[in-house]
Amino acid sequence: MGRVVIASKNKHKVEEIKAILKEFPLEIKSMDEVGLEHLEIIEDGKTFEENSMKKAKEVMGLTGSIAMADDSGLEVDALDNQPGVYSARFSGEGARDKSNNEKLLRMLENIPLEKRTARFVSVISVAFPDGREFSVRGECEGIIGFEEKGNHGFGYDPLFIVPEYNKTFGELGANIKNRISHRARALEKLKEELKKIMGGI
């Protein structure tokens, strides 16, 4: 069994990744579980790819284990793909889900529904101790609603309407989200890469 350290302190994100990769005989650990709870990685990349690979390589170097990092965010077409890589800290220092969502709604105040198109993006990078590395990208298209709906998920989930369900990620719950989300799609690609690299685990 190989050990994989998830380069994230976001418990929701770690749980999502664990749930989707549960079929693999991997020992998946969070940063907290390997003594890196105080590590701060500066996410100064201009793209999701740059940020996720930087996190994976840094954690791999510190642990000597395979490291996996997700960098994800929301791109809103009417806002020139903002908040993008700044999604988690969109509303500034000390940003929280609530303040980020409030800022997004303010910026979209006079934009009609048909022009509130957006996508969640997830890029997952994996760094191996032997120097191998790769990244995969998943996207999920949707529309930004006018108010928060639903108590599931985190981040922008209560605002992100999935057209085929006409509900937000916040309303759909983990079972459906883990099948159709940007991270689920990236993880599906990740599974294929892991099977190739690790000999069809």
N, C-alpha and C positions, 0 to 999 in steps of 0.2 A: 504494500500500500504506500503510495507516495503522499508526502505532505505538501499541501498548498496553502500558502498564507495569502489571505485577501487583504490587499493594501487599502483598507478603509476602516474608519471608526463608526461609519453609519450602520447601525445594527439592522435597520430595515434592508439595506442593500446586501449585507452579508447573508441575511436570512433568505432573501430572494435567490441569491446565487447558490446557496446550499440546497434550497428546494429544487431548483432546476437541474443541478448536477448530482442529485441523490443516487442516480443509477450507477455512478462511477465509484469504484473502490478507492476513493481519495479521502484522506484525512484533511478536512478543510478547517482552517483556523483563522480567527480574526487577529488583528494586530494586538488587541488587548490580551488574547490568549497566549501570545508568544513574548510578552513583556515589552511591547512597543507602544503601550498606551499613551506615552508622552511624546512620541515622535511627531513632529510637525513637518510635513513636506510642502514646500512652497510650490503652488500650482501656477507657474508663470508662463506656461505654453500658450501659443496663440490658437491651438486646435485641441480637440478632444484627444486626438492621437498622441500629440506631444505630452499632454498632461498624464494620460494613463500610462504611457511607457515610462515616463520619469518615475512615477510612483512604484511601478512594478520593479524596475531595476534597483531602486534604492532599497526596497524591502527585501528583495532577493539578496542583495549584497550584505545586508545586516543579519539575515537569518540563515543563509546558505541553503534555503529551500526554494522550490518553485514559487514564484510570486505572481499574483494575478491582481490587476487593478482595473477598475471601471471608472471612466470619466464620462459623465452624461449630463445632459441638460436639455433645455427647451429652446427651439428656434421658432420665432414668430415672424411670418413673412412681412406683415405690415410694419414691423419694427426693424427691418433690415437684419433679420435673424438674431436679434437680441432676445433674451439675455445670453444665449450661447454658453461659452465656457464660464461666464460669470453667473450662471443660474443660481448657484447656492448662496452667493453673496451679492445678489442683484440690488438689494435695498441698502447696501453699505455695511459698515462695521457693525458686528453684532446681529447680522441679518438672521431672521427666522422665517419659517414657512409662511406665517401669517403676513409679515411685513413685505416679503417678496411678492406674494399674491396680491396684496393691496396695491403695490406699486405697478404691477402688471396691469391690473384693472384700470388704474388711473390713466396709464399711457394709452390704453385702448378705448377710453371712454366714449369717443364719438365714432368709433369704427363699427360698421354694421357686421352682422354675423357672418355673411358670406366672404368678408375680407379678413376674418380673424383666423385664417388657416395657419396651422403650426405643425411642428413635428417634435417628438421626443427623439433624441439621438443618444445612443450608448456605444462607446468604443471600449472594448475590453482588450487589454494588453497582457501578455504572459511573458515573463522572463525566466529562463532556466539557468541554473548554476553553471552549465557548460557553455553558456554564451548564446544559445539559441533564443530567438524571440519572435513574436508575431503579434499582430493586432487584428481584430475583427470588428465590424461595425454593423449595428442594427438600427432601424428607424421605424417609427410608428406615426402615421399621419393622423391629424385630428383638427379640432376647432376649439378656440378658447371661448368659454362661456362668459356670461355676464355676472355670474355669482358663483360662490363655492357651493358644491353639492356633494354630499356623501362623506362618510367618516373613515373610509378605508384609505390605505396608502399613505403617502407623505408628499412633501414638496408641492408641486403644481397639480397633483392628481385631482383635487376637487374642482379644478377649472378646465381640465383637458377632456373634451367630449370626443368619444370614439364614434364616428358617424354610423358605422354598421350596427351599433347597439343603441345609439342616441342617448348614451349615459356617460358620465364622467368616470375616469379611473377610480375616483373616490366612491362612486356608487357601485361599480362592478365587482369589487372585492378581489382578493388575491388569486383565486382559482382561475378566473378568466384573464386577469391581468398577466399572470405568469405564463399564459399561453400566447398572448398577442402583443405584449409590450415590446418596446425598443430593446430592453435588456434581454427579454426572452429570445428575440430574434438574433441578437448578438451571441447569446449563449448557445443557440442551436448551431451557429457557425463555429463557435468555440469547440463544441462537442466533436464536430467533424475533424477539426484540426488536431484535437487531442488524440482522437482515434488513430490518425495518421502518424503523429509524432511518437506516441507512446505504444504503438504496436497494437492498436485496437483493444484498448483496455476492456 
